[in-house]
Amino acid sequence: MVLASLGAYAQGGEASAVPAQPYASDAKAAKAADRALQKSVVRALSKTKGLRATAITVRVRSGAVTLEGTVPEQAQMGLATQAAEGVEGVTSVRNALTLSTL
């Protein structure tokens, strides 16, 4: 009877570990979606006239975009924000850009 109880306990422990797999695939899907959105925002920035986007880094987490890096003129900060906001799937934009000193 003791062996039967231990066997049942071991099976219960294994069963509780199984639900973690769907969450892992959800996390992978979320990361893939963020990467795709990041590429779309980078593409939109590079196509924006009057914006020098070469020194801008785009980070995305759950649709929220953060723009980091430098731009040569104050007006380009606004252009970058507008371009990012115009991309489908973007939920918010945080502009952390600074003016370059070069």
C-alpha positions in Angstrom: 0.0 0.0 0.0 2.8 2.4 0.7 4.2 1.8 -2.8 0.9 2.4 -4.4 0.6 5.7 -2.5 4.1 6.8 -3.6 3.3 6.0 -7.2 0.1 8.0 -7.1 2.0 10.9 -5.6 4.7 10.8 -8.3 2.1 10.8 -11.0 0.3 13.8 -9.4 3.5 15.8 -9.4 4.2 15.0 -13.1 0.6 16.0 -14.1 1.0 19.4 -12.5 4.1 20.1 -14.7 2.2 19.6 -18.0 0.2 22.9 -18.1 3.4 24.9 -18.3 3.9 24.0 -22.0 1.0 26.0 -23.3 2.3 29.1 -21.6 5.7 28.6 -23.2 4.2 28.6 -26.6 2.2 31.7 -25.7 5.4 33.4 -24.7 7.0 32.4 -28.0 4.1 33.7 -30.0 4.2 37.0 -28.1 7.9 37.4 -28.7 7.4 36.6 -32.4 4.6 39.2 -32.6 6.8 41.8 -30.9 9.6 41.1 -33.3 7.3 41.5 -36.3 5.9 44.7 -35.0 9.4 46.0 -34.3 10.3 45.3 -37.9 7.2 47.2 -39.1 8.1 50.2 -37.0 11.7 50.3 -38.2 10.4 50.1 -41.7 8.0 53.0 -41.1 10.7 55.1 -39.5 13.1 54.5 -42.5 10.4 55.5 -44.9 9.5 58.7 -43.1 10.7 61.8 -45.1 12.7 64.2 -43.1 13.7 61.6 -40.4 17.2 60.3 -40.0 16.4 56.9 -38.4 19.8 55.3 -38.5 20.5 56.1 -34.8 17.1 55.1 -33.5 16.5 51.8 -31.7 13.0 50.3 -31.5 12.0 48.1 -28.6 8.5 46.5 -28.5 6.8 44.7 -25.6 3.2 43.6 -26.0 2.5 46.3 -28.6 4.1 49.1 -26.6 6.9 50.8 -28.5 9.9 52.5 -27.0 12.1 54.7 -29.3 15.6 55.2 -28.1 18.7 56.8 -29.6 19.5 60.1 -31.1 18.2 62.4 -33.8 19.9 65.6 -35.1 16.9 67.9 -34.7 14.0 68.4 -32.3 11.4 68.2 -35.0 12.6 64.6 -35.8 11.5 63.4 -32.4 7.9 64.2 -33.3 8.2 62.7 -36.7 9.5 59.4 -35.2 6.6 59.3 -32.7 4.0 59.9 -35.4 5.5 57.3 -37.7 5.5 54.7 -34.9 2.0 55.5 -33.8 0.8 55.0 -37.4 1.9 51.4 -37.5 -0.9 48.9 -37.1 -0.6 46.9 -33.9 1.2 49.7 -31.9 -0.7 50.3 -28.6 1.5 53.1 -27.3 4.7 54.9 -28.1 7.3 56.1 -25.5 9.8 58.5 -27.0 13.1 58.4 -25.2 15.0 60.0 -28.1 17.6 62.7 -27.4 19.3 65.3 -29.6 22.7 64.3 -30.9 25.5 66.7 -30.3 27.3 66.0 -33.6 
